[in-house]
Amino acid sequence: MTRLKIMGVIVPMLTPFTGDGRVDEGGIAALVDFLIARGIAGLFPLGTTGEGPLLTTAERQQAAEWVIRHTNRRVPVIVHTGAITTAETITLTRHARDAGADAVAVVPPYFYTLSADALYEHFEAVAQAVPDFPVYLYNNPGVTPNNLSTDLVFKLAALPNIIGLKDSSGSLATLFACRSLQDGQFNTASGPDGLIMAGQAVGLDACVSGNANFVPELVVGILTAAKNGDLAAARALQAQLDAVRQILGDGDLSLFKAMCARRGVPIGDVRLPLRRAAAARIETCWQALCALNVMPVSA
């Protein structure tokens, strides 16, 4: 198994849709090129920001293939393959491996509350189904009742192909504790955009930033400054990102997609039941974003 350790900004890609609601291959290609050209370190399609749970299994597989194909090994691609059942998770995970992904990330099953033993058995089954392929744990208790505790992550990290953790819980405690796992090779990535600077301060490897879909330069700047030891600059850039988050509702995917379009990467709108932003709000947000001077306005 090839060992993967991503250092830098991983982008949980928005999923482009055509006007009639189909996944848009051309939009995927445009967004991939836009992000790679601006220095991101990895792509994470089909997660929460990518509306993965709103896509059919066939759509998730097709979108994964298009992202992998167009990225063409320029940066690692970690496909989100978590699903409500173990069987579907395994199906999606094997497909991502066979399609040429560099790794997968798996959120705990949603809807039903599971015991720690049941969660362990789920992740063990997924990992053993692809024994020579890297698997990331993806903790996001905001979208599932099943939180990955520190104890459970440590236990799962003993499985040879579970190589890292993306944690969107809002706490850095588990990620901080995991830094020494697997002789320091366990890959740690923070999820919330408000904790990027804090994550770097405690020594995490990477961040997974939704806002980096449309202001990748700003997020890359935070990590670059932090890794160069310029914490004052990193703090200032984090403050700018926090202003972006406030303007755009800290995760409104319709606004995220609209801002991408304003930057020259039209990728459609969100899929129902997510609500689409009104044109007036999009214009107000764009003007406020431009006023922050956090990006090349013409780029």
C-alpha positions in Angstrom: 0.0 0.0 0.0 1.3 3.4 -0.9 1.5 5.6 2.2 -0.3 8.9 1.8 0.2 12.0 4.0 -1.3 15.2 2.7 0.1 18.5 4.1 -1.9 21.6 3.2 -5.3 22.5 2.0 -7.7 19.8 1.0 -10.8 21.0 -0.8 -14.1 19.3 -0.2 -15.2 19.9 -3.8 -18.6 21.3 -4.6 -20.5 19.1 -7.1 -21.3 20.9 -10.3 -24.8 20.4 -11.8 -26.2 21.2 -15.2 -29.3 23.4 -15.6 -31.5 20.3 -15.6 -29.9 18.9 -12.5 -27.4 16.3 -13.8 -23.9 16.0 -12.5 -21.8 18.2 -14.9 -18.5 16.7 -16.2 -17.4 20.0 -17.7 -18.0 21.8 -14.4 -16.0 19.3 -12.6 -13.1 19.8 -14.9 -13.3 23.5 -14.6 -13.4 23.5 -10.8 -10.5 20.9 -10.5 -8.3 23.1 -12.8 -9.3 26.3 -10.9 -8.3 24.8 -7.5 -5.1 23.1 -8.6 -3.9 26.2 -10.2 -4.2 28.0 -6.9 -2.0 25.7 -4.8 -4.4 23.3 -3.1 -2.9 20.0 -1.8 -5.7 17.6 -2.4 -9.3 17.1 -3.5 -12.1 15.5 -1.4 -15.2 15.1 -3.6 -18.7 13.9 -2.6 -18.7 14.8 1.1 -21.0 17.2 2.9 -20.0 20.2 0.8 -20.2 18.1 -2.3 -23.8 17.1 -1.6 -22.7 13.4 -1.8 -25.7 12.1 0.2 -28.1 13.8 -2.3 -26.6 11.8 -5.2 -27.6 8.3 -6.2 -25.0 5.6 -6.0 -24.5 5.7 -9.8 -24.1 9.5 -9.7 -21.5 9.2 -6.9 -19.5 6.7 -8.9 -19.7 8.7 -12.1 -18.7 12.0 -10.4 -15.8 10.2 -8.7 -14.5 8.9 -12.0 -14.7 12.3 -13.6 -12.8 14.0 -10.7 -10.1 11.3 -10.7 -9.7 11.3 -14.5 -9.4 15.1 -14.8 -7.1 15.5 -11.8 -4.8 13.1 -13.5 -2.5 12.6 -10.5 -1.7 16.3 -10.2 -2.9 16.2 -6.5 -4.3 13.3 -4.4 -8.0 12.6 -4.6 -9.7 11.3 -1.5 -13.3 10.2 -2.4 -15.9 10.3 0.3 -17.6 6.8 0.2 -19.6 6.8 3.5 -23.1 5.6 3.3 -25.9 4.5 5.6 -25.2 0.8 5.1 -21.9 -1.1 5.4 -22.6 -2.9 2.1 -23.1 0.4 0.1 -20.0 1.9 1.8 -18.0 -1.1 0.6 -19.4 -0.9 -2.9 -18.5 2.8 -3.2 -15.1 2.3 -1.6 -14.1 -0.5 -4.0 -15.3 1.5 -6.9 -13.2 4.5 -5.8 -10.2 2.3 -5.5 -10.8 0.7 -8.9 -11.4 4.1 -10.5 -7.9 5.3 -9.4 -8.6 7.3 -6.3 -5.6 7.8 -3.9 -7.8 7.1 -0.8 -11.3 7.2 0.5 -12.8 8.9 3.5 -15.7 7.3 5.3 -18.2 9.1 7.6 -20.0 6.9 10.2 -23.4 5.6 9.0 -26.2 8.1 9.6 -29.8 8.0 10.9 -29.3 5.0 13.4 -27.4 5.5 16.6 -24.7 2.8 16.8 -22.6 1.5 19.7 -18.8 1.8 19.7 -18.5 -1.9 18.9 -20.9 -1.6 16.0 -19.0 1.3 14.6 -15.7 -0.6 14.9 -17.2 -3.5 13.1 -18.4 -1.2 10.3 -15.1 0.4 9.7 -13.2 -2.9 10.1 -15.4 -4.4 7.4 -14.8 -1.5 5.0 -11.0 -1.5 5.6 -10.8 -5.3 5.2 -12.7 -5.1 1.9 -9.9 -3.0 0.4 -6.9 -4.3 2.4 -4.1 -2.5 0.4 -5.9 0.8 -0.1 -5.8 3.9 2.2 -8.9 4.7 4.2 -9.5 8.0 6.2 -11.9 8.2 9.1 -14.3 11.1 8.7 -15.8 12.4 12.0 -18.8 14.7 11.5 -21.3 14.4 14.3 -23.3 17.3 12.8 -24.6 14.9 10.1 -24.7 11.6 11.9 -25.5 10.6 15.5 -22.4 8.5 15.6 -19.3 10.3 16.9 -15.9 8.8 16.6 -14.4 9.0 20.1 -10.7 9.3 20.7 -10.6 5.8 22.1 -12.4 4.4 19.0 -10.1 6.2 16.6 -7.0 4.8 18.4 -8.5 1.3 18.1 -9.3 1.7 14.4 -5.8 3.2 13.7 -4.4 -0.3 14.5 -6.0 -1.5 11.2 -3.1 -1.2 8.7 -4.9 0.7 6.0 -6.7 3.3 8.1 -4.2 6.1 7.7 -5.8 9.3 8.9 -8.7 11.3 10.3 -10.7 14.3 9.1 -12.6 15.7 12.1 -15.4 18.2 11.7 -16.7 17.9 15.2 -15.5 21.4 16.3 -13.0 19.9 18.7 -9.3 19.4 18.0 -8.8 17.1 21.0 -8.9 13.8 19.1 -6.8 15.1 16.2 -4.2 16.5 18.6 -4.0 13.1 20.4 -3.7 11.2 17.1 -0.6 13.0 15.9 1.7 10.4 17.3 -0.1 7.4 15.9 1.6 5.1 13.4 5.0 6.6 14.3 3.8 10.1 13.5 2.5 9.2 10.0 -1.2 9.2 10.9 -2.6 12.0 8.7 -4.6 14.7 10.7 -6.9 17.2 9.1 -9.3 19.7 10.7 -12.7 20.3 9.3 -14.3 23.6 10.5 -13.0 26.6 8.7 -13.0 28.6 11.9 -10.3 26.3 13.4 -7.7 26.2 10.6 -5.3 28.5 12.4 -5.8 26.7 15.7 -5.3 23.4 14.0 -2.0 24.5 12.6 -0.9 25.9 16.0 -1.3 22.4 17.6 0.6 20.7 14.8 -2.1 19.2 12.5 -1.1 18.3 8.9 -3.9 19.7 6.9 -7.3 21.3 6.8 -10.4 20.5 4.8 -11.9 23.8 3.8 -15.3 24.3 2.1 -14.6 28.0 1.6 -11.5 27.1 -0.3 -13.8 26.2 -3.2 -14.0 29.9 -4.1 -11.2 31.6 -2.0 -8.5 29.0 -2.2 -5.7 31.6 -2.2 -6.9 32.8 1.2 -6.9 29.4 2.8 -3.7 28.3 1.2 -2.2 31.6 2.6 -3.2 30.7 6.2 -1.4 27.3 6.0 1.6 28.7 4.2 2.1 31.4 6.8 1.6 29.0 9.7 4.0 26.4 8.3 6.6 29.2 7.7 6.3 30.2 11.4 4.6 33.6 10.7 1.7 33.2 13.1 0.8 36.9 13.0 0.2 36.7 9.3 -1.7 33.4 9.7 -3.9 35.0 12.4 -4.7 37.9 10.2 -5.6 35.7 7.3 -7.8 33.5 9.6 -9.6 36.7 10.6 -10.2 37.5 6.9 -11.6 34.0 6.4 -13.9 34.4 9.4 -15.2 37.5 7.7 -15.9 35.5 4.6 -17.7 32.9 6.6 -19.9 35.5 8.2 -20.8 37.0 4.8 -21.7 33.6 3.3 -23.6 32.1 6.2 -20.7 29.7 7.1 -21.6 27.0 4.8 -24.5 28.0 2.5 -23.7 25.8 -0.5 -25.9 27.8 -2.9 -23.8 30.9 -2.1 -20.6 28.9 -2.4 -21.6 27.9 -5.9 -22.7 31.4 -6.8 -19.3 32.8 -5.7 -17.5 30.2 -7.8 -19.6 31.4 -10.8 -18.6 35.0 -10.1 -15.0 33.9 -10.1 -15.4 32.4 -13.6 -16.2 28.8 -12.7 -20.0 28.3 -13.3 -21.1 25.1 -11.6 -24.8 25.4 -11.3 -26.8 25.4 -8.1 -27.6 23.0 -5.3 -29.9 20.0 -5.4 -33.3 20.1 -3.6 -34.1 20.0 -0.8 -31.2 22.5 -0.2 -32.5 26.0 -0.7 -31.2 28.2 -3.5 -30.0 31.7 -2.8 -31.9 34.6 -4.2 -30.2 36.8 -6.8 -30.2 39.9 -4.6 -28.5 38.0 -1.8 -25.9 36.6 -4.2 -25.1 40.1 -5.4 -24.9 41.5 -1.9 -22.6 38.7 -0.8 -20.4 39.1 -3.9 -19.9 42.9 -3.3 -19.1 42.3 0.4 -16.6 39.6 -0.6 -14.9 41.8 -3.1 -14.7 44.6 -0.5 -12.6 42.3 1.7 -9.8 42.2 -0.9 -9.1 38.5 -0.2 -8.9 37.3 -3.8 -8.0 38.6 -7.3 -11.4 39.9 -8.3 -10.9 39.3 -12.0 -9.5 35.7 -11.5 
